[in-house]
Amino acid sequence: VYIERVGRRRSWLIPVQLACAALMALSPAFINGMLQRVDVGGLTACFFALYLLMATQDIAVDGWALTMLSRRNVGYASTCNTIGQTL
């Protein structure tokens, strides 16, 4: 997925964030039913899809951060990521 006008990283981030939002907004309607039926396969598929989307977003954000940092500051990317997640 690449839209030149949006940029390489945001071309991934925007659709992934929209898919995550849609999945999180729509899944509560189905999860209660899955819990009552003890549908382990359905729950696993739902959470697998969510985690896959979140991992894709994480990779795109990391790549975006590396392209924004100057070569001199690339070593600080991991530190900034760790501090940001802690906060």
N, C-alpha and C positions, 0 to 999 in steps of 0.2 A: 504494500500500500504506500503510494507516494504521490503527493500533490505538491508540485513545485512551488506554488504560491504560498502554501502553508508551511512548508519546510519538511525536512526529512524526519526529524524526531516527532514533531507535532502531528505529522500525518499518521503516526502510530498512536500517539497519546490520545487524541480526540476520540477516535472510534472506540478505543479500548475503554476509556472512561465512560463513554455513553453506554457501552455494553455492560460495564460493571454496574452503573446506575440502574439500568433497566433490569438486570438480574436481581439486584438487591431490592428494587422496588416491587418486582413481581413475585419473587420467590416466597415471601411470607404467606401468600394466598395458597401456595401449594405445599409448603413445608409442614403446616399443621396436619394436613391430611396424610402426608407421608409418615409423620410421627405416629399418628393414630393407627395406621395400617402396618407400621413397622416396615416400611419400604426402604431397606438399607441401600439397595441399588440406586433408587431415585435420589436419596439424600447424598450418596457418594457422588453421583453424577453432577448434582447441583453444586456441591462444594468444590468438586474437582474443576468445574468450569470457572467458578469464581476465583479459585487460587491460580488457575492458568492465566486468566486475564490479569490478575494482580501481579504475577511474575513477569508477564509481558510488559506491563506498565513500568515495573521496577527497572527492567533492562533498558527500556526506552529513556527513562529519566536519567539513569546512570550514563548512558551514551550522550544524552543532551548536556549533562553537566561536564563531561569530559571535553566536548566540543566548545563549551563556553569558557572553560578555564584556559589560561595561557600555559604554554609548555612548562614554564617555571613553576606553576602552581598545581600541576596535575597530581603531584604527590599528596596534596592536601584533600583530594576528593574523598578518600575513604574516611578521613577524620571528620570532614564536614557532614558526610552521610551519617556516621555514627552519632555525632552530636545532635543532628537534626532528628533522628529517630528517637533519641533519648528524651528530647524536649517534648 
